[in-house]
Every structure is written in structure tokens, then in C-alpha cells.
Amino acid sequence: MVEIICPHCDQEIEVPDDAHGDFKCPLCSEVFEWEEPQISHEFERMVETPTQTKAGIVGFVVVVLFIIFVIGAVLDDNTENWPVRQGEIIEISYEGRVVVGESAYHRVEIYADYGVGTRVADLECSTEEDAVAYVDNNNVGDTIDLRVNPESTYPMFVVDAGCPKQPASQLEIVGNLVCFGVIVIVIAVNNGISWMKGKIRND
């Protein structure tokens, strides 16, 4: 037997699996035509997620990410207007992960001579991979650009352009594409189910 919804009383009734044609509802006694299997009431409850709800969730996630981005930009130190001086690396090393409150970064310590003595600059990297790569690519004797704080407050020096982020690996790229593809497929399937339910009810 197949569970269907009577188009007249909207109650759940049963009809034979392969049956088609005119049927009389045992609940309201109205006659209706049955040709194609409908989605069962139980399946409807299982997949029933309003399109508005799904759109609202996606919109909420986008807004949260945007707010995080804006807050990060506002809190970021504005060092673009600081004067630039070139310094020669005297010593450079990766000092590990540093936790400050609820945030953390990977610290690269740089001793550089820019003409008036040796100064220390801390470079904050997002990941250990970025920090190690920076140390490997900048050797003792190399010249780097340092931003000097004109107000003589902490931090006194920052490395111009900050800590470069390493290009994503092929595995990371493939993983991101797979995640994106899964999201697209899930949305498409849900929309297809909603369209099919609407079409069946209208028929």
C-alpha cells in the first residue's frame, strides 16, 4: 500500500501500490484521480525545510563572516603611513606560537640593523607554515623593509607587508572545491524536492 494525501480533505489515506484511476476517499467520500505515486506524508515531514529558512541560514552566515572581517580590519594596526627604512637582518628565528588573550599567532623574531643600531621587530604570522617559510626565505644579511612608528610607541617597528601567506596546497584547493560542490548539490536537491512537492500538490 502507498500512503497519499487526499486532495479534498488533506487527510492521509492508503491506496494499492500499482493502482491508478478514480478513487473514493474513505474519510470524506470525495472522488479523486490517482495516477502517479505521491511523496508520503512521513517523507514530507522528513525533508520539509522551508526555502525561506534555508535562505535565512545562509544569509546569517554571510552577515557573521562580514562582521568578523570588518572588526578585524578596524582592529588591525594602521601602519601604512609609517615611514619605511631598509634594514639588514642580523638574526632571524621562529619563536613558536604565542597566545594573547583569546587570540594567537606564530612569532618570528627579527634583529635588523638599519643604520642607527640593531632593532628588534616581531613578525606575527597566521600559521606555523607561514612563519617557517618566512624564516627560510629571509636569511642573515638579506635586506628587508621596516615600518618605523613615528610616535615611538609599541610596536616600534613592523615588517612592511607583514607575513606573506603561503599559497594553498593542491589538497587544500581540492578540499575546498569538494566542500563547495557538496553545498551546491545539497541546495539543488532541496530545491528540487520542494519543486516536486509543489507540482504534485498542484496536480
Buried (B, 14 or more C-beta within 10 A) or exposed (E): EBBBBBBEBEEEBEBEEEEEEEBEBEEBEEEBEBEEBBBBBEEBEEEEEEEEEBEEEEEEEEEEEEEEEEEEEEEEEEBEEBEEBEBBBBEBEBEEEEEEEEEEBBBBBBBBEBEEEEBEBBBBBBBEEBBBBBBEEBEEEEEBBBBBBEEEEEEBBBBBEBBEEBEEEEEEEEEEEEEEEEEEEEBEEBEEBBEEBEEBEEE
